[in-house]
């Protein structure tokens, strides 16, 4: 016998979490918001970054 359809609003908190977790597993893109680096902000690590040829620039 098939499970009856229950709208997501009427599901328990535990059931909603499980449903969302299953949906998230098939997403192609991570749902986490990513922000680009602010180029104007001072960054010590960027200042001493090593080039591809292995030399550091200052």
HUJO-V936181 format. One record per residue. N is the residue number from 1. SS is DSSP state (H for helix, E for strand, L for the rest). PHI is phi in whole degrees, 0 to 359 (999 if undefined). NEAR is the number of other C-alpha atoms within 10 Angstrom. Layout:
N,SS,PHI,NEAR
N,SS,PHI,NEAR
This chain:
1,L,999,3
2,L,282,4
3,L,288,5
4,L,290,6
5,L,287,6
6,L,236,8
7,L,301,7
8,H,298,11
9,H,297,8
10,H,267,9
11,L,285,12
12,L,288,10
13,H,300,11
14,H,297,8
15,H,292,12
16,H,297,14
17,H,300,12
18,H,296,12
19,H,297,13
20,H,296,10
21,H,296,11
22,H,294,11
23,H,295,10
24,H,296,13
25,L,293,9
26,L,259,9
27,L,292,9
28,L,282,7
29,L,248,7
30,L,296,10
31,L,285,8
32,L,288,6
33,L,288,5
34,L,244,7
35,L,246,6
36,L,286,5
37,L,291,7
38,L,283,8
39,L,289,8
40,L,279,6
41,L,288,7
42,L,288,9
43,L,222,10
44,H,300,8
45,H,298,8
46,H,291,11
47,H,296,11
48,L,249,12
49,L,295,13
50,E,268,13
51,L,290,9
52,L,297,7
53,L,276,6
54,L,93,8
55,L,265,9
56,E,271,11
57,L,241,10
58,L,240,7
